[in-house]
Every structure is written in C-alpha cells, then in structure tokens.
Amino acid sequence: MAKEITTPYGVNLWRSIRDLWNELKCFFKIKVNHGAKTRFWTDEWHGEGNLERLFRDIYSLVLYQQCTIVEL
C-alpha cells in the first residue's frame, strides 16, 4: 500500500485506488514466498487481518515489531 498522497499532484487512478483500498483489498492476496519482504505483525498475509490487531496484547510485548517473517 502506497503512502497517502498529500500533494495536489499525482495520478488520479492511484488516488482513487488509495481512497477505495479498504473495499478493494479483499480481492487481493499477498504472496509471501520466503518472507523477506512481508512484515510478520503488521502486514495482512494470512487472510484474517494483521496480527498486530488480532493479538494486541501479545504485540505490545514484542520487542521487534517490524520484523519480517524470515527474520522471525
């Protein structure tokens, strides 16, 4: 997911996709492969939402919250 567009410039198609992302993301899947580019806690890689939101108590105790799957 790209950063939010805050400038008056940008491609309108991508602005529209960004605005509708919550409705569109259910039609896409993340391909994890070996996990080097997928963050374990914050990316939605398994279909039920990200682990940060699903397991808030555990996430608050984790030291390396931005680690990828392969790093863990």
C-alpha positions, 0 to 999 in steps of 0.5 A: 500500500502506497503512502497517502498522497498529500500533494495536489499532484499525482495520478488520479487512478492511484488516488482513487485506488488509495481512497477505495483500498479498504473495499478493494483489498479483499480481492487481493492476496499477498504472496509471501514466498520466503518472507523477506519482504512481508512484515510478520505483525503488521502486514495482512498475509494470512487472510484474517487481518494483521496480527498486530490487531488480532493479538494486541496484547501479545504485540505490545510485548514484542520487542521487534515489531517490524520484523519480517517473517524470515527474520522471525 
